[in-house]
Amino acid sequence: MTIENCRFHYCFSGNPQKALILFLHGFMGNVHEFNEVISLLSNDFYCLTIDLPGHGKTQVIGGDDCYTMASTAHALIKLLDELKIPKSFLIGYSMGGRLALYLTLHFPQRFLKVILESASPGLAEETERLERIKRDEQIARKLARSTAADFTAFLSNWYNQPIFGNIKNHPQFQQLIEVRSQNTPIELTKSLRHMGTGCQPSLWEKLKSNTNPLLLTVGEYDDKFVAINQQIANICKYTQFQIIANSGHNIHFENPSIFVENIRLFFAQVD
């Protein structure tokens, strides 16, 4: 479906008679990001996954502005309108978590409850943002000139980052790499340049006005995001904070059963 110069690729799965969860994947993910989690939820929820701009089979037919967080958020709301989904639950991982938080704070009436996995409100200081933009540009340039072999090496190196903990020892790590490799490097660069952490608007101040129930989930090995999410919990109303054992940044991949347990408990709570 074409919305605001984006031809979105999306998938429905699960039980159409149940409440809907919108899932937003992370950087280099796609509609298959949450497959294992969704398989465990399929009897009790209807699940919608979307390839975000720059990822998977979604095609951007407009300019670079289509990749920004604000543009993507507005396009997703219009897509939900077209799909006749006035309200839903929302789950976002990493980049998708940053987008989910933006959606929550700008369109609170559209979401019942929200789970943020390893997410952040962006960077509060201008100097931090400029430094991050500079770093992301270096990554983007490397991606832009990648051959197939280069891209495979890039993906492997990406998961050497401390936030990912022991993910490379996971028995299904190679399958994760194969899913990530389905993306197109040149499209990923556009996402990084226009919706990276340095480029996105800081949401720290707007957190104070949150009106939606939030569950913040982080892996115990992801020290950076444990600290960030503790800060969020300290200033944001209606927020629960959960540290997931035996996990790094990618909780739903490393520990899907516990992640699903948290989804069920949080979405079932009566506020």
Summary of the structure (lengths in Angstrom):
residues: 271
radius of gyration: 17.3
end to end distance: 35.2
largest distance: 51.0
contacts: 941
relative contact order: 0.16
helix: 48%
strand: 17%
